[in-house]
Amino acid sequence: MTDSACVLADHIFIFTSGLGLLCFDGGDGQTWKRVLGLSEVVCGLSKPFMAELNGRVAIIWVHKDDEEVEADFSKLCMCLISISVNGGFVRGTQEKVEVVDLVPRSYDIYKCIEVLSEPESTTASTSS
């Protein structure tokens, strides 16, 4: 069963518990390929959510079993992954894994969405 999915550069990425991150390559025989190069921590996640963020795959999850955090809280974590497709292989490079915030232990992610914003204007207005 698919836990999460996102689209990046004309490729569909899904995350499945047990298999990790998979990529659908529509141009090369239309097959699913496992993304290579990711740590066991990322591949072994349960119930992660994904979105495209600045040309990378962002994986977000709640880490509930952590002795460093008070019993009533969990870590909300994020991993950014750069993707490269070369010679029929799909490779992921984990750029950053970080704790985004602490959340109540009962917290669950319902949905992860991409938010598009307009670039900020570079012109400054002045008043006379």
Secondary structure, DSSP 8 states (H G I E B T S, - for coil): -EEEEEEETTEEEEEETTTEEEEEETTTTSEEEE-BS--HHHHT-SS-EEEEETTEEEEEEEE---TTS-TTEEEEEEEEEEEEEETTEEEEEEEEEEEEEEEETT----------------------
